[in-house]
Amino acid sequence: MNRKIVICDILQPYLRLRSSVEELITSYDAMPAGEEVTFDFSGVKFSSRSFMDEFYNKLIVERHARVTNMTGELSRLLDAVKATQVPISRGASSQVQIQEVENMDELTLYLNELSCL
């Protein structure tokens, strides 16, 4: 069964803060396990990119939620957020050299050498 959460029933029609997604997560997590959940954007007039980024990562990616009734502008914002996601690296992908110095003079010398590279 598909459950619907109407965003404007929980939040204001202007979605500005990343932290607001927590209220939607609470509503999602209250749904029976195994149910497909769709977030209804009816009445939403604005979303910041930071809100949409958090919504995308926490609800669409992690919890496999769906969306409906997005305006064209909101849909394009969600597409832009999707397109700019970078996969999280698990573990070190490169070796980093740590340079220890004894004093400020050594640090200055080391930084000067780096600037010449």
DOSEPA-987925 format. One record per residue: x, y, z of N, C-alpha, C, CB in turn; residue in three letters. Coordinates in Angstrom, 1 decimal. Atoms other than C-alpha are relative to their C-alpha. Glycine has a CB too. Layout:
N
+--------+--------+--------+--------+--------+--------+--------+--------+--------+--------+--------+--------+--------+
!     nx !     ny !     nz !    cax !    cay !    caz !     cx !     cy !     cz !    cbx !    cby !    cbz ! residu !
+--------+--------+--------+--------+--------+--------+--------+--------+--------+--------+--------+--------+--------+
!      X !      Y !      Z !      X !      Y !      Z !      X !      Y !      Z !      X !      Y !      Z !    ala !
...
+--------+--------+--------+--------+--------+--------+--------+--------+--------+--------+--------+--------+--------+
***
This chain:
117
+--------+--------+--------+--------+--------+--------+--------+--------+--------+--------+--------+--------+--------+
!     nx !     ny !     nz !    cax !    cay !    caz !     cx !     cy !     cz !    cbx !    cby !    cbz ! residu !
+--------+--------+--------+--------+--------+--------+--------+--------+--------+--------+--------+--------+--------+
!    0.8 !   -1.2 !    0.0 !    0.0 !    0.0 !    0.0 !    0.9 !    1.2 !    0.0 !   -0.9 !    0.0 !    1.2 !    met !
!   -0.7 !   -1.2 !    0.0 !    1.2 !    3.5 !   -0.8 !   -0.6 !    1.0 !    0.9 !    0.0 !    0.6 !   -1.5 !    asn !
!    0.4 !   -1.1 !   -1.0 !    1.1 !    6.1 !    2.0 !    0.5 !    1.3 !   -0.5 !    0.5 !   -0.3 !    1.4 !    arg !
!   -0.4 !   -1.4 !    0.5 !    1.1 !    9.8 !    1.2 !    0.2 !    0.9 !    1.2 !   -1.1 !    0.5 !   -0.9 !    lys !
!   -0.3 !   -1.0 !   -1.0 !    2.6 !   12.5 !    3.4 !   -0.1 !    1.3 !   -0.7 !    1.3 !   -0.2 !    0.8 !    ile !
!    0.1 !   -1.3 !    0.6 !    1.5 !   16.0 !    2.4 !    0.9 !    1.0 !    0.8 !   -1.5 !    0.5 !    0.0 !    val !
!   -1.0 !   -0.9 !   -0.7 !    4.4 !   18.3 !    3.2 !   -0.6 !    1.2 !    0.6 !    1.1 !    0.4 !   -1.0 !    ile !
!    0.6 !   -1.2 !   -0.5 !    2.3 !   21.4 !    3.7 !   -0.8 !   -0.3 !    1.3 !   -0.8 !    0.7 !   -1.0 !    cys !
!    0.7 !    0.3 !   -1.3 !    0.4 !   19.6 !    6.5 !    0.9 !    0.0 !    1.1 !   -0.7 !   -1.4 !   -0.2 !    asp !
!   -1.0 !    0.0 !   -1.0 !    3.6 !   19.4 !    8.4 !    0.9 !    1.2 !    0.1 !    0.9 !   -1.3 !   -0.2 !    ile !
!   -0.9 !   -1.2 !    0.0 !    5.8 !   22.3 !    7.3 !   -0.7 !    1.1 !   -0.8 !    1.3 !   -0.4 !   -0.8 !    leu !
!    0.5 !   -1.2 !    0.8 !    5.2 !   25.8 !    5.8 !    0.2 !   -0.3 !   -1.5 !    0.7 !    1.3 !    0.5 !    gln !
!   -0.2 !    0.1 !    1.5 !    5.0 !   26.2 !    2.0 !    1.3 !    0.5 !   -0.5 !   -1.2 !    0.7 !   -0.7 !    pro !
!   -1.3 !   -0.5 !    0.3 !    8.4 !   27.8 !    2.1 !    1.0 !   -0.9 !    0.7 !    0.2 !    1.5 !    0.3 !    tyr !
!   -0.9 !    0.9 !   -0.6 !   11.0 !   25.1 !    2.7 !    1.4 !    0.5 !    0.0 !   -0.1 !   -1.4 !   -0.7 !    leu !
!   -1.3 !   -0.7 !    0.0 !   14.1 !   26.9 !    3.8 !    1.1 !   -0.8 !    0.7 !   -0.2 !    1.3 !    0.6 !    arg !
!   -1.0 !    0.5 !   -0.8 !   15.9 !   25.0 !    6.4 !    0.3 !   -1.5 !   -0.1 !   -0.3 !    0.2 !    1.5 !    leu !
!   -0.4 !    1.4 !    0.1 !   17.8 !   21.7 !    6.1 !   -0.5 !   -0.8 !    1.2 !    1.6 !   -0.1 !    0.0 !    arg !
!    0.4 !    0.6 !   -1.2 !   16.8 !   20.9 !    9.7 !   -1.5 !   -0.4 !   -0.1 !    0.3 !    0.8 !    1.2 !    ser !
!    1.4 !    0.3 !    0.1 !   13.1 !   20.9 !    8.7 !   -0.3 !   -1.4 !   -0.5 !   -0.7 !    1.0 !   -1.0 !    ser !
!    0.2 !    1.4 !    0.5 !   13.6 !   17.5 !    7.0 !   -0.2 !   -0.9 !    1.1 !    1.3 !   -0.3 !   -0.9 !    val !
!    0.2 !    0.9 !   -1.1 !   13.8 !   16.0 !   10.4 !   -1.4 !   -0.3 !    0.4 !    0.7 !    0.6 !    1.3 !    glu !
!    1.4 !    0.2 !   -0.3 !   10.1 !   16.5 !   10.9 !   -0.6 !   -0.9 !   -1.0 !   -0.8 !    1.4 !    0.0 !    glu !
!    0.5 !    1.0 !    1.0 !    9.4 !   14.7 !    7.6 !    0.5 !   -1.4 !    0.3 !    0.4 !    0.5 !   -1.4 !    leu !
!   -0.6 !    1.3 !   -0.4 !   11.7 !   11.9 !    8.7 !   -0.8 !   -0.6 !    1.1 !    1.5 !    0.1 !    0.4 !    ile !
!    0.8 !    0.5 !   -1.1 !    9.7 !   11.6 !   11.9 !   -1.4 !   -0.6 !   -0.5 !   -0.3 !    1.1 !    1.0 !    thr !
!    1.2 !    0.4 !    0.6 !    6.5 !   11.3 !    9.8 !    0.2 !   -1.3 !   -0.8 !   -0.6 !    1.1 !   -0.9 !    ser !
!   -0.3 !    1.2 !    0.8 !    8.1 !    8.8 !    7.5 !    0.2 !   -1.2 !    0.9 !    1.2 !    0.2 !   -0.9 !    tyr !
!   -0.3 !    1.2 !   -0.9 !    9.4 !    6.6 !   10.3 !   -1.2 !   -0.5 !    0.8 !    1.1 !    0.4 !    0.9 !    asp !
!    1.2 !    0.5 !   -0.7 !    5.9 !    6.5 !   11.9 !   -0.9 !   -0.9 !   -0.9 !   -0.8 !    1.3 !    0.4 !    ala !
!    0.7 !    0.9 !    0.9 !    4.6 !    4.7 !    8.8 !    0.3 !   -1.4 !    0.2 !    0.2 !    0.4 !   -1.5 !    met !
!   -0.3 !    1.4 !   -0.1 !    4.3 !    0.9 !    8.9 !    1.2 !   -0.4 !   -0.9 !   -1.2 !   -0.8 !   -0.3 !    pro !
!   -1.2 !    0.5 !    0.8 !    7.5 !   -0.8 !    7.8 !   -0.4 !   -0.7 !   -1.2 !    0.9 !   -1.0 !    0.9 !    ala !
!    0.3 !    0.7 !    1.2 !    7.5 !   -2.0 !    4.3 !   -0.9 !    0.7 !   -0.9 !   -0.5 !   -1.3 !    0.2 !    gly !
!    1.0 !   -0.8 !    0.8 !    5.0 !    0.6 !    3.1 !    0.8 !    0.9 !   -0.9 !   -1.0 !    0.8 !    0.9 !    glu !
!   -0.5 !   -1.0 !    0.9 !    5.8 !    2.7 !    0.1 !   -0.5 !    1.4 !    0.4 !   -0.3 !   -0.3 !   -1.5 !    glu !
!    0.5 !   -1.3 !   -0.4 !    5.7 !    6.4 !    1.1 !    0.3 !    1.0 !   -1.1 !    0.8 !    0.4 !    1.3 !    val !
!   -0.2 !   -1.1 !    0.9 !    5.2 !    9.3 !   -1.2 !   -0.2 !    1.4 !    0.7 !   -1.0 !   -0.1 !   -1.2 !    thr !
!    0.2 !   -1.3 !   -0.5 !    5.7 !   12.9 !   -0.3 !   -0.6 !    0.9 !   -1.0 !    1.4 !    0.6 !    0.4 !    phe !
!    0.9 !   -0.8 !    0.9 !    3.1 !   15.2 !   -1.8 !    0.5 !    1.5 !    0.2 !   -1.5 !   -0.1 !    0.3 !    asp !
!   -0.4 !   -1.4 !   -0.1 !    4.5 !   18.7 !   -2.6 !   -1.1 !    1.0 !   -0.4 !    1.2 !    0.2 !   -0.9 !    phe !
!    1.1 !   -0.9 !    0.3 !    1.1 !   20.2 !   -3.3 !    0.0 !    1.2 !    1.0 !   -1.4 !   -0.7 !    0.1 !    ser !
!    0.0 !   -1.2 !   -0.8 !    1.1 !   23.8 !   -2.1 !    1.4 !    0.5 !    0.4 !   -0.8 !   -0.2 !    1.3 !    gly !
!   -1.4 !   -0.4 !   -0.3 !    4.9 !   24.0 !   -1.7 !    0.3 !    1.1 !   -1.0 !    1.0 !   -1.1 !    0.0 !    val !
!   -0.3 !   -1.1 !    0.9 !    5.9 !   27.4 !   -3.1 !    1.5 !    0.2 !   -0.3 !   -0.6 !    1.2 !    0.5 !    lys !
!   -1.4 !   -0.2 !    0.1 !    9.6 !   27.4 !   -2.5 !    0.8 !   -1.0 !    0.8 !    0.4 !    1.4 !    0.5 !    phe !
!   -0.9 !    0.8 !   -0.7 !   12.5 !   25.2 !   -1.5 !    1.4 !    0.5 !   -0.2 !   -0.1 !   -1.5 !   -0.4 !    ser !
!   -1.5 !   -0.3 !    0.1 !   16.1 !   26.1 !   -0.7 !    0.7 !   -1.2 !   -0.5 !    0.6 !    0.5 !    1.3 !    ser !
!   -0.8 !    1.1 !    0.4 !   18.8 !   24.0 !   -2.2 !    0.4 !   -0.9 !    1.2 !    1.2 !    0.5 !   -0.8 !    arg !
!   -0.4 !    0.7 !   -1.1 !   19.9 !   23.0 !    1.2 !   -1.1 !   -0.9 !    0.6 !    0.5 !    0.9 !    1.2 !    ser !
!    1.1 !    0.9 !   -0.4 !   16.5 !   21.7 !    2.2 !   -0.1 !   -1.2 !   -1.0 !   -1.4 !    0.8 !    0.0 !    phe !
!    0.2 !    1.0 !    1.0 !   16.2 !   19.8 !   -1.1 !    1.2 !   -1.0 !    0.1 !   -0.1 !    0.6 !   -1.4 !    met !
!   -1.1 !    0.9 !   -0.2 !   19.7 !   18.3 !   -0.6 !   -0.2 !   -1.0 !    1.1 !    1.3 !    0.8 !    0.2 !    asp !
!    0.3 !    0.9 !   -1.1 !   18.8 !   17.0 !    2.8 !   -1.2 !   -0.9 !   -0.2 !   -0.3 !    0.9 !    1.3 !    glu !
!    1.2 !    0.8 !    0.4 !   15.4 !   15.8 !    1.6 !    0.4 !   -1.2 !   -0.9 !   -1.1 !    0.8 !   -0.7 !    phe !
!   -0.4 !    1.0 !    1.0 !   17.0 !   13.9 !   -1.3 !    0.9 !   -1.1 !    0.7 !    0.9 !    0.7 !   -1.1 !    tyr !
!   -0.8 !    0.9 !   -0.6 !   19.7 !   12.3 !    0.8 !   -0.6 !   -0.9 !    1.1 !    1.2 !    0.7 !    0.6 !    asn !
!    0.6 !    0.7 !   -1.1 !   17.7 !   11.4 !    3.9 !   -1.3 !   -0.8 !   -0.3 !   -0.3 !    1.0 !    1.1 !    lys !
!    1.3 !    0.6 !    0.2 !   14.4 !   10.5 !    2.4 !   -0.1 !   -0.8 !   -1.3 !   -1.1 !    1.0 !    0.0 !    leu !
!    0.0 !    0.7 !    1.3 !   14.9 !    9.5 !   -1.3 !    1.1 !   -1.0 !    0.0 !    0.1 !    1.0 !   -1.1 !    ile !
!   -1.1 !    0.9 !    0.1 !   18.3 !    7.9 !   -1.1 !   -0.1 !   -1.1 !    1.1 !    1.3 !    0.7 !    0.0 !    val !
!   -0.1 !    0.9 !   -1.1 !   18.3 !    6.4 !    2.4 !   -1.3 !   -0.8 !    0.3 !    0.3 !    0.8 !    1.3 !    glu !
!    1.2 !    0.7 !   -0.4 !   14.6 !    5.6 !    2.8 !   -0.9 !   -0.4 !   -1.2 !   -0.8 !    0.9 !    0.9 !    arg !
!    0.7 !    0.4 !    1.3 !   13.5 !    5.2 !   -0.9 !   -1.4 !    0.6 !   -0.1 !   -0.1 !   -1.5 !   -0.1 !    his !
!    1.3 !   -0.7 !    0.1 !   10.6 !    7.7 !   -0.6 !   -0.2 !    0.5 !   -1.4 !   -0.1 !    1.2 !    1.0 !    ala !
!    0.3 !   -0.6 !    1.3 !    8.9 !    9.0 !   -3.7 !   -0.6 !    1.4 !    0.2 !   -1.1 !   -0.9 !   -0.7 !    arg !
!    0.6 !   -1.4 !    0.0 !    7.6 !   12.5 !   -4.6 !   -1.1 !    0.1 !   -1.0 !    1.1 !    1.0 !   -0.2 !    val !
!    1.1 !   -0.3 !    0.9 !    4.5 !   13.8 !   -6.3 !   -0.4 !    1.4 !    0.1 !   -1.2 !   -1.0 !    0.2 !    thr !
!    0.6 !   -1.4 !    0.1 !    2.9 !   17.1 !   -7.3 !    1.0 !    1.1 !    0.2 !   -1.1 !    0.1 !    1.0 !    asn !
!   -1.1 !   -1.1 !   -0.1 !    6.2 !   19.1 !   -7.5 !   -0.3 !    0.9 !   -1.2 !    1.4 !   -0.6 !   -0.1 !    met !
!    0.0 !   -1.0 !    1.1 !    6.1 !   22.3 !   -9.5 !    1.2 !   -0.3 !   -0.9 !    0.0 !    1.4 !    0.5 !    thr !
!   -1.2 !    0.2 !    0.9 !    8.5 !   22.4 !  -12.5 !    1.2 !    0.5 !    0.6 !   -0.3 !    0.7 !   -1.3 !    gly !
!   -1.2 !   -0.6 !   -0.7 !   10.8 !   24.7 !  -10.5 !    0.6 !   -1.0 !    1.1 !   -0.4 !    1.3 !    0.6 !    glu !
!   -0.5 !    0.9 !   -1.0 !   11.0 !   22.3 !   -7.6 !    0.5 !   -1.3 !   -0.6 !   -1.2 !   -0.4 !    1.0 !    leu !
!   -0.5 !    1.2 !    0.7 !   11.4 !   19.3 !   -9.9 !    1.4 !    0.3 !   -0.6 !   -0.9 !   -0.4 !   -1.1 !    ser !
!   -1.4 !   -0.4 !    0.5 !   14.4 !   21.1 !  -11.6 !    1.0 !    0.1 !    1.1 !   -0.1 !    1.3 !   -0.8 !    arg !
!   -0.9 !   -0.1 !   -1.2 !   15.9 !   21.8 !   -8.2 !    0.4 !   -1.3 !    0.5 !   -0.7 !    0.9 !    1.1 !    leu !
!   -0.3 !    1.4 !   -0.4 !   15.6 !   18.2 !   -7.2 !    1.0 !   -0.7 !   -1.0 !   -1.3 !   -0.8 !    0.1 !    leu !
!   -0.9 !    0.5 !    1.0 !   17.2 !   17.2 !  -10.5 !    1.4 !    0.5 !    0.1 !   -0.5 !    0.3 !   -1.4 !    asp !
!   -1.3 !   -0.6 !   -0.2 !   20.1 !   19.6 !   -9.9 !    0.7 !   -0.6 !    1.2 !   -0.1 !    1.6 !    0.1 !    ala !
!   -0.6 !    0.6 !   -1.2 !   20.6 !   18.2 !   -6.4 !    0.5 !   -1.4 !   -0.4 !   -1.0 !    0.0 !    1.1 !    val !
!   -0.4 !    1.3 !    0.4 !   20.7 !   14.7 !   -7.8 !    1.3 !   -0.1 !   -0.8 !   -1.1 !   -0.7 !   -0.8 !    lys !
!   -1.2 !    0.0 !    0.9 !   23.2 !   15.6 !  -10.5 !    1.3 !    0.4 !    0.7 !   -0.3 !    1.0 !   -1.1 !    ala !
!   -1.3 !   -0.5 !   -0.7 !   25.7 !   17.1 !   -8.0 !    0.4 !   -0.8 !    1.2 !   -0.2 !    1.4 !    0.4 !    thr !
!   -0.4 !    0.8 !   -1.1 !   25.8 !   14.3 !   -5.5 !    1.3 !   -0.7 !   -0.3 !   -1.1 !   -1.0 !    0.3 !    gln !
!   -1.3 !    0.7 !    0.0 !   29.2 !   12.8 !   -4.8 !   -0.1 !   -1.2 !    0.9 !    1.2 !    0.9 !    0.4 !    val !
!    0.0 !    1.2 !   -0.9 !   29.3 !    9.2 !   -3.6 !    0.9 !    0.1 !    1.2 !    0.3 !   -1.3 !   -0.8 !    pro !
!   -0.8 !   -0.1 !   -1.2 !   30.6 !    8.9 !   -0.1 !    1.0 !   -1.1 !   -0.1 !   -0.9 !   -0.2 !    1.3 !    ile !
!   -1.1 !    1.0 !    0.1 !   34.0 !    7.2 !   -0.1 !    0.1 !   -0.8 !    1.3 !    1.3 !    0.7 !   -0.3 !    ser !
!   -0.2 !    0.9 !   -1.1 !   34.4 !    4.3 !    2.3 !    1.4 !   -0.4 !    0.2 !   -0.9 !   -1.3 !   -0.1 !    arg !
!   -1.4 !    0.3 !   -0.2 !   37.9 !    4.3 !    3.6 !    0.9 !    1.0 !   -0.8 !    0.4 !   -1.4 !   -0.5 !    gly !
!   -0.9 !   -1.0 !    0.6 !   41.0 !    6.3 !    2.5 !    0.2 !   -0.4 !   -1.5 !    1.4 !   -0.1 !    0.7 !    ala !
!   -0.2 !    0.2 !    1.4 !   41.2 !    6.7 !   -1.3 !    1.4 !    0.4 !   -0.4 !   -1.0 !    0.8 !   -0.8 !    ser !
!   -1.3 !   -0.4 !    0.3 !   44.7 !    8.2 !   -1.2 !    0.8 !    0.1 !    1.2 !    0.1 !    1.3 !   -0.9 !    ser !
!   -0.9 !   -0.2 !   -1.1 !   47.7 !    8.4 !    1.0 !    0.3 !    1.4 !    0.2 !    1.3 !   -0.9 !   -0.2 !    gln !
!   -0.3 !   -1.3 !   -0.3 !   48.3 !   11.6 !    2.8 !    1.3 !    0.0 !    0.8 !   -1.1 !    0.8 !    0.7 !    val !
!   -1.2 !   -0.1 !   -0.7 !   51.8 !   12.5 !    3.9 !   -0.1 !    1.1 !    1.1 !    1.2 !    0.4 !   -0.9 !    gln !
!    0.1 !   -0.9 !   -1.1 !   52.0 !   14.2 !    7.3 !    1.5 !    0.5 !    0.3 !   -0.6 !   -0.6 !    1.3 !    ile !
!   -1.3 !   -0.6 !   -0.3 !   54.9 !   16.6 !    7.8 !    0.1 !    0.6 !    1.4 !    0.4 !    1.1 !   -1.1 !    gln !
!   -0.2 !   -0.6 !   -1.4 !   56.0 !   17.3 !   11.4 !    1.1 !    1.0 !    0.0 !    0.2 !   -1.1 !    1.0 !    glu !
!   -1.1 !   -1.0 !   -0.1 !   57.9 !   20.4 !   12.2 !    0.1 !    0.3 !    1.5 !   -0.5 !    1.3 !   -0.8 !    val !
!   -0.4 !   -0.3 !   -1.4 !   59.6 !   21.5 !   15.4 !   -0.4 !    1.4 !    0.4 !    1.4 !   -0.2 !    0.2 !    glu !
!    0.2 !   -1.4 !   -0.4 !   59.0 !   25.3 !   15.2 !   -0.5 !    0.7 !   -1.2 !    1.3 !    0.6 !    0.5 !    asn !
!    0.6 !   -0.8 !    1.1 !   57.6 !   28.1 !   13.1 !    0.9 !    0.2 !   -1.1 !   -0.4 !    1.4 !    0.6 !    met !
!   -1.0 !   -0.1 !    1.1 !   60.8 !   28.5 !   11.1 !    0.0 !   -1.2 !   -0.9 !    1.4 !    0.2 !    0.6 !    asp !
!    0.1 !    1.2 !    0.9 !   60.6 !   24.9 !    9.9 !   -1.3 !    0.0 !   -0.8 !    0.1 !   -1.2 !    0.9 !    glu !
!    1.3 !   -0.1 !    0.7 !   56.9 !   25.4 !    9.1 !    0.0 !    1.0 !   -1.1 !   -1.1 !    0.4 !    1.0 !    leu !
!   -0.1 !   -1.0 !    1.1 !   57.6 !   28.5 !    7.1 !    0.9 !   -0.5 !   -1.1 !    0.7 !    1.3 !    0.6 !    thr !
!   -0.8 !    0.5 !    1.1 !   60.4 !   26.8 !    5.2 !   -0.8 !   -1.1 !   -0.8 !    1.3 !   -0.6 !    0.6 !    leu !
!    0.8 !    1.1 !    0.6 !   58.1 !   23.8 !    4.5 !   -1.1 !    0.6 !   -0.9 !   -0.6 !   -0.9 !    1.0 !    tyr !
!    1.0 !   -0.6 !    0.8 !   55.3 !   26.0 !    3.3 !    0.5 !    0.7 !   -1.2 !   -0.8 !    1.0 !    0.8 !    leu !
!   -0.6 !   -0.7 !    1.1 !   57.6 !   28.0 !    1.1 !    0.4 !   -1.0 !   -1.1 !    1.3 !    0.8 !    0.4 !    asn !
!   -0.3 !    1.1 !    0.9 !   58.8 !   24.7 !   -0.5 !   -1.3 !   -0.4 !   -0.8 !    0.6 !   -1.1 !    0.7 !    glu !
!    1.2 !    0.4 !    0.6 !   55.2 !   23.8 !   -1.2 !   -0.5 !    1.0 !   -1.0 !   -1.1 !   -0.2 !    1.1 !    leu !
!    0.5 !   -1.0 !    0.9 !   54.4 !   27.1 !   -2.8 !    0.8 !    0.0 !   -1.3 !    0.1 !    1.4 !    0.7 !    ser !
!   -0.8 !    0.0 !    1.3 !   57.2 !   26.5 !   -5.4 !   -0.4 !   -1.2 !   -0.8 !    1.5 !   -0.1 !    0.4 !    cys !
!    0.3 !    1.2 !    0.7 !   55.7 !   23.2 !   -6.5 !   -0.9 !    0.3 !   -1.2 !   -0.7 !   -1.1 !    0.8 !    leu !
+--------+--------+--------+--------+--------+--------+--------+--------+--------+--------+--------+--------+--------+
***
